[in-house]
Amino acid sequence: MRLIPSRPFDSAAVCGVTGTVALLCAAEAAGRLGLVSQLELPLASAVLATAAGLAADPAFLADVLATCGAWALGLLTAVAVAVPAGLLLGSLPPVERALRPVLEFLRPIPSVALIPLAAFVFTGRLETEVAMIVYAATWPVLLNTMYGLREVDPLAKETMRAFGFGPPAVLWRVSLPSAAPFVATGVRVAAAIALILAVSTELLAGTSGIGHFIIVAESSPDGLRLTIAATLWAGALGLLTNTLLAHAFRRLLRWHTALTGAAR
């Protein structure tokens, strides 16, 4: 069957850039025309200039690296824990039913609410930050892995068993490839959550990073502009990581995209 071409990446990028520029122009115009007080919301041009200056600030760059390091360590740990756990729970329904009450109790707890408890339990600041990232980022990967295994074609598994393949071979050859797109989606969601928890922990627990920079910036003469500029950099990091992960998974799962397009 004929593959349906997807929308070019350049078109989506142009639309995104256009919308961003329009928003910045509207914010600049609102400040210039006096519709919004510049004491409450600085001009967009001033904020962008401050953000550009932060790119050359060694102290801010050190905080960015600290945030990125904790984010990467926490996300990798969460994936290393959640994927095997999701495979176990998704492959063994009795185990999943036995642990479901515990999962349903822990999952709704707001991760941010646990930061003071984590700061009390863990002595090191980095350990506190990584622990919170792991806790929050584990859920989307775990649940998507479990749901992905449920969507595996039963006929494909039965066919493998009929040819004499055991459970490990069926898991490796059928279940994992079928669940891979779900796992990839969970990792992308977890990456965004991990960044949110990294900055939030830095704000509340005083851990070195962008969040700590924002807290310190609030007491400076240009506190509002510095705070907004640092927040923009945090958002830019989130956008960059999501774009890179989406591109990487698109390349790794090209076979799934081709099959999906052919099915249409």
Wavefront OBJ file of the C-alpha trace (Angstrom):
o trace
v 0.000 0.000 0.000
v 1.125 3.532 -0.657
v 2.827 5.408 2.136
v 1.223 8.701 3.119
v 3.906 11.359 3.449
v 3.955 13.275 6.676
v 4.164 17.040 6.928
v 7.729 18.268 6.435
v 9.612 19.202 9.572
v 10.539 22.572 8.087
v 6.880 23.541 7.781
v 6.232 22.760 11.448
v 9.367 24.686 12.463
v 8.312 27.735 10.437
v 4.863 27.706 12.057
v 6.408 27.468 15.517
v 8.862 30.292 14.898
v 6.114 32.469 13.430
v 3.888 31.972 16.463
v 6.743 32.711 18.866
v 7.716 35.900 17.035
v 4.087 37.055 16.965
v 3.764 36.502 20.720
v 6.977 38.430 21.436
v 5.876 41.302 19.187
v 2.502 41.459 20.949
v 4.204 41.532 24.364
v 6.591 44.250 23.201
v 3.745 46.332 21.788
v 1.709 45.970 24.988
v 4.622 47.349 27.004
v 5.458 50.151 24.568
v 1.837 51.306 24.379
v 1.405 51.265 28.142
v -1.207 48.524 28.114
v 0.923 46.615 30.597
v 3.134 48.242 33.205
v 6.821 47.612 32.590
v 7.231 47.295 36.360
v 4.980 44.226 36.256
v 6.112 42.832 32.904
v 9.395 44.047 31.345
v 9.639 44.617 27.624
v 10.191 41.475 25.604
v 13.263 43.046 24.004
v 14.783 43.752 27.443
v 14.115 40.198 28.612
v 15.664 38.728 25.453
v 18.703 40.958 25.872
v 19.078 39.773 29.457
v 18.677 36.145 28.357
v 21.391 36.642 25.738
v 23.656 38.104 28.403
v 23.099 35.064 30.611
v 24.529 32.893 27.847
v 27.896 34.493 28.555
v 27.571 34.434 32.358
v 29.863 31.715 33.806
v 27.801 31.441 36.992
v 24.578 30.892 35.074
v 26.204 28.407 32.716
v 27.458 26.442 35.718
v 23.900 26.338 37.057
v 22.607 25.167 33.659
v 25.164 22.364 33.621
v 24.167 21.371 37.155
v 20.510 21.182 36.143
v 21.300 19.222 32.982
v 23.513 16.798 34.904
v 20.872 16.065 37.534
v 18.189 15.819 34.822
v 20.188 13.324 32.757
v 21.167 11.188 35.760
v 17.627 11.112 37.105
v 16.032 10.361 33.719
v 18.475 7.555 32.899
v 17.921 6.008 36.328
v 14.146 6.256 35.928
v 14.266 4.549 32.522
v 16.588 1.830 33.839
v 14.135 1.121 36.660
v 10.794 1.652 34.908
v 11.310 -0.341 31.701
v 12.215 -3.656 33.397
v 9.503 -3.085 36.000
v 6.958 -2.372 33.255
v 8.005 -5.505 31.374
v 7.629 -7.563 34.545
v 4.214 -6.169 35.450
v 2.986 -6.260 31.871
v 4.125 -9.846 31.309
v 2.896 -11.275 34.614
v -0.714 -10.211 35.289
v -0.821 -11.801 38.786
v 2.149 -9.689 39.870
v 0.543 -6.589 38.372
v -2.735 -7.248 40.193
v -0.880 -7.778 43.480
v 1.049 -4.505 43.194
v -1.700 -2.376 41.641
v -3.025 -1.047 45.014
v 0.468 0.194 45.892
v 0.919 1.777 42.464
v -2.488 3.443 42.580
v -1.676 4.842 46.021
v 1.733 6.255 45.112
v 1.029 7.531 41.593
v -1.406 10.378 42.472
v 0.881 11.864 45.148
v 2.185 15.222 43.813
v 5.918 14.892 43.352
v 6.576 18.487 44.426
v 4.901 17.793 47.772
v 7.547 15.164 48.489
v 10.518 17.519 48.070
v 10.686 18.517 51.778
v 10.535 14.837 52.762
v 13.277 13.960 50.261
v 15.443 16.806 51.560
v 15.043 15.381 55.079
v 15.807 11.782 54.042
v 18.731 12.421 51.676
v 21.721 14.297 53.053
v 23.199 15.442 49.729
v 21.526 18.035 47.533
v 22.241 16.140 44.335
v 20.836 12.948 45.839
v 17.658 14.823 46.777
v 17.234 16.215 43.284
v 17.924 12.915 41.534
v 15.602 11.022 43.883
v 12.726 13.390 43.088
v 13.389 13.177 39.354
v 13.459 9.370 39.476
v 10.213 9.212 41.430
v 8.332 11.559 39.090
v 9.819 10.332 35.801
v 9.317 6.638 36.538
v 5.521 6.707 36.228
v 5.070 7.640 32.553
v 7.728 5.152 31.427
v 6.369 2.376 33.668
v 2.744 2.825 32.627
v 3.499 3.212 28.921
v 5.605 0.049 28.990
v 2.773 -1.868 30.644
v 0.173 -0.536 28.221
v 2.468 -1.229 25.283
v 2.719 -4.908 26.241
v -1.065 -5.123 26.420
v -1.282 -3.964 22.800
v 0.969 -6.748 21.485
v -0.775 -8.890 18.886
v -1.682 -12.197 20.626
v -1.530 -14.028 17.292
v 2.121 -13.019 16.837
v 3.007 -14.386 20.264
v 1.113 -17.606 19.687
v 2.854 -18.049 16.346
v 6.262 -17.698 18.000
v 5.300 -20.234 20.663
v 4.041 -22.623 17.993
v 7.504 -22.557 16.417
v 9.060 -23.566 19.722
v 10.251 -20.198 21.031
v 10.207 -19.759 24.794
v 8.960 -16.744 26.804
v 12.309 -14.845 26.711
v 12.489 -15.149 22.918
v 8.848 -14.070 22.522
v 9.493 -11.069 24.780
v 12.643 -10.073 22.885
v 11.407 -10.702 19.339
v 7.734 -9.705 19.552
v 6.715 -7.929 22.743
v 9.611 -5.466 23.010
v 9.480 -4.280 19.366
v 5.702 -3.857 19.616
v 5.936 -1.934 22.891
v 8.916 0.213 21.799
v 6.794 3.151 20.489
v 4.893 3.259 23.783
v 8.150 3.234 25.741
v 9.513 6.048 23.550
v 6.424 8.142 24.264
v 6.824 7.507 27.972
v 10.466 8.588 27.866
v 9.578 11.860 26.098
v 6.918 12.635 28.700
v 9.292 11.649 31.495
v 12.000 13.955 30.111
v 9.724 16.978 30.472
v 8.623 15.924 33.947
v 12.245 15.355 34.959
v 13.182 18.913 33.988
v 10.214 20.312 35.911
v 11.217 18.379 39.039
v 14.871 19.370 38.637
v 14.060 23.085 38.640
v 11.381 22.714 41.330
v 13.757 20.875 43.649
v 16.394 23.552 43.095
v 13.827 26.206 43.981
v 12.611 24.542 47.176
v 15.662 22.609 48.386
v 18.361 25.099 47.420
v 20.125 22.693 45.068
v 22.569 24.263 42.612
v 20.986 24.841 39.214
v 18.624 27.101 37.295
v 16.103 27.054 40.140
v 18.730 28.238 42.621
v 19.789 30.959 40.168
v 16.183 32.186 39.997
v 15.924 32.352 43.794
v 19.126 34.403 44.013
v 18.093 36.617 41.081
v 14.872 37.679 42.818
v 16.837 39.766 45.320
v 18.891 41.613 42.678
v 17.971 45.078 41.282
v 16.975 43.514 37.938
v 15.337 40.558 39.633
v 12.204 40.428 37.474
v 14.069 40.506 34.172
v 16.632 37.987 35.380
v 13.924 35.670 36.675
v 11.983 35.739 33.403
v 15.173 35.358 31.359
v 16.292 32.324 33.379
v 12.799 30.860 33.059
v 13.018 31.285 29.282
v 16.275 29.325 29.289
v 14.594 26.552 31.288
v 11.828 26.447 28.695
v 14.379 26.412 25.891
v 16.097 23.424 27.499
v 12.788 21.591 27.646
v 12.071 22.359 23.987
v 15.568 21.293 22.948
v 15.459 17.982 24.808
v 12.004 17.152 23.461
v 13.099 17.941 19.901
v 16.243 15.841 20.194
v 14.391 12.900 21.701
v 11.652 13.097 19.077
v 14.255 13.120 16.296
v 16.198 10.238 17.859
v 13.112 8.076 18.362
v 11.893 8.878 14.859
v 15.128 7.479 13.470
v 15.230 4.486 15.807
v 11.594 3.569 15.134
v 11.533 4.203 11.387
v 10.229 0.683 10.858
v 7.175 1.456 13.020
v 6.443 4.684 11.136
v 6.654 2.857 7.818
v 4.302 0.112 9.016
v 1.842 2.675 10.386
v 1.844 4.584 7.109
v 1.381 1.377 5.117
v -1.537 0.352 7.301
v -3.296 3.574 6.425
l 1 2 3 4 5 6 7 8 9 10 11 12 13 14 15 16 17 18 19 20 21 22 23 24 25 26 27 28 29 30 31 32 33 34 35 36 37 38 39 40 41 42 43 44 45 46 47 48 49 50 51 52 53 54 55 56 57 58 59 60 61 62 63 64 65 66 67 68 69 70 71 72 73 74 75 76 77 78 79 80 81 82 83 84 85 86 87 88 89 90 91 92 93 94 95 96 97 98 99 100 101 102 103 104 105 106 107 108 109 110 111 112 113 114 115 116 117 118 119 120 121 122 123 124 125 126 127 128 129 130 131 132 133 134 135 136 137 138 139 140 141 142 143 144 145 146 147 148 149 150 151 152 153 154 155 156 157 158 159 160 161 162 163 164 165 166 167 168 169 170 171 172 173 174 175 176 177 178 179 180 181 182 183 184 185 186 187 188 189 190 191 192 193 194 195 196 197 198 199 200 201 202 203 204 205 206 207 208 209 210 211 212 213 214 215 216 217 218 219 220 221 222 223 224 225 226 227 228 229 230 231 232 233 234 235 236 237 238 239 240 241 242 243 244 245 246 247 248 249 250 251 252 253 254 255 256 257 258 259 260 261 262 263 264
